[in-house]
Amino acid sequence: MDKSPANYETLEKENRALVELIQHSTGTSDAEAELCDKNKGLIIQIVRNYVNISNHTLSAEDLESVGKIGLIRAAKNYDPGFGVKFSTYAVYWIRDSIVKEIYNAGFGIRLSNHQLERIFKVQSILRKYDLEHLEGTDMIHAIMKDSGFSEEEVRRCLSLNNIVLGTTSLNKKISSDDDDSTELGDMEISPDNVEDTVLEQELHQELYRSLSVLSDDERDTLVLRYGLYDGQQHTLKEIATLNEVSIEAIRQREIRALKKLRRELD
């Protein structure tokens, strides 16, 4: 595959042309199939982050199919006025569809999109720093430091994490110390509310407009790096893989973008 900037610009033009066809067609169109084919690599890359997480029952093929649905949803909602490339915008919708399918079909308990994302983050921290050997307050404080969550949020995530991972007894205790423990059965799961609201979409658009001083590549990098659209932060390696460039290229792009924003704010 040609990884030159010109090739990416060509892909973006092709994506936008297909998006326009999809937005002006009724029912399933050939444009949808072509869009999915052109962005298959993007979908597979995102699926890899979820296929082996927790103990859900969905296969990679299942998640890829759901990812295509998310891609089409992105096409139907995309507006060039958002100020980002279609592929960057589509990452959110693909992930959103995958996560919804995981908790709707992959587990025996319904969790909100927001709750599941937080559980995934805690799981990631536990694996990243090998914290599973810690107990009580040591584990909780370590997670709090890396995640930015409050102690209450961390306890809740650990409790829900046990449910997601297949704990059979809701009376199993998740303790932060010997004197203070919480039973899984005591954890109230809030009602499912995963659909984007009009207000959220307007806030996202306003956020993108504030990044107008950046080039498309710089803006896309910050959006993914700091989770500016959906709260999901990506590593330099992940962004480099999505863009098929080196990690150092993404690092330098991030530095340039941050310098521009600082000058704009000064």
Rosetta blueprint (number, residue, H / E / L):
1 M L
2 D L
3 K L
4 S L
5 P H
6 A H
7 N H
8 Y H
9 E H
10 T H
11 L H
12 E H
13 K H
14 E H
15 N H
16 R H
17 A H
18 L H
19 V H
20 E H
21 L H
22 I H
23 Q H
24 H L
25 S L
26 T L
27 G L
28 T L
29 S L
30 D H
31 A H
32 E H
33 A H
34 E H
35 L H
36 C H
37 D H
38 K H
39 N L
40 K H
41 G H
42 L H
43 I H
44 I H
45 Q H
46 I H
47 V H
48 R L
49 N L
50 Y L
51 V L
52 N L
53 I L
54 S L
55 N L
56 H L
57 T L
58 L L
59 S L
60 A H
61 E H
62 D H
63 L H
64 E H
65 S H
66 V H
67 G H
68 K H
69 I H
70 G H
71 L H
72 I H
73 R H
74 A H
75 A H
76 K H
77 N H
78 Y L
79 D L
80 P H
81 G H
82 F H
83 G L
84 V L
85 K L
86 F H
87 S H
88 T H
89 Y H
90 A H
91 V H
92 Y H
93 W H
94 I H
95 R H
96 D H
97 S H
98 I H
99 V H
100 K H
101 E H
102 I H
103 Y H
104 N H
105 A H
106 G L
107 F L
108 G L
109 I L
110 R L
111 L L
112 S L
113 N H
114 H H
115 Q H
116 L H
117 E H
118 R H
119 I H
120 F H
121 K H
122 V H
123 Q H
124 S H
125 I H
126 L H
127 R H
128 K H
129 Y L
130 D L
131 L H
132 E H
133 H H
134 L L
135 E L
136 G H
137 T H
138 D H
139 M H
140 I H
141 H H
142 A H
143 I H
144 M H
145 K H
146 D H
147 S H
148 G L
149 F L
150 S L
151 E H
152 E H
153 E H
154 V H
155 R H
156 R H
157 C H
158 L H
159 S H
160 L H
161 N H
162 N H
163 I H
164 V H
165 L L
166 G L
167 T L
168 T L
169 S L
170 L L
171 N L
172 K L
173 K E
174 I E
175 S E
176 S L
177 D L
178 D L
179 D L
180 D L
181 S E
182 T E
183 E E
184 L H
185 G H
186 D H
187 M L
188 E L
189 I L
190 S L
191 P L
192 D L
193 N L
194 V L
195 E L
196 D L
197 T L
198 V H
199 L H
200 E H
201 Q H
202 E H
203 L H
204 H H
205 Q H
206 E H
207 L H
208 Y H
209 R H
210 S H
211 L L
212 S L
213 V L
214 L L
215 S L
216 D H
217 D H
218 E H
219 R H
220 D H
221 T H
222 L H
223 V H
224 L H
225 R H
226 Y L
227 G L
228 L L
229 Y L
230 D L
231 G L
232 Q L
233 Q L
234 H L
235 T L
236 L H
237 K H
238 E H
239 I H
240 A H
241 T H
242 L H
243 N H
244 E L
245 V L
246 S L
247 I H
248 E H
249 A H
250 I H
251 R H
252 Q H
253 R H
254 E H
255 I H
256 R H
257 A H
258 L H
259 K H
260 K H
261 L H
262 R H
263 R H
264 E H
265 L H
266 D L
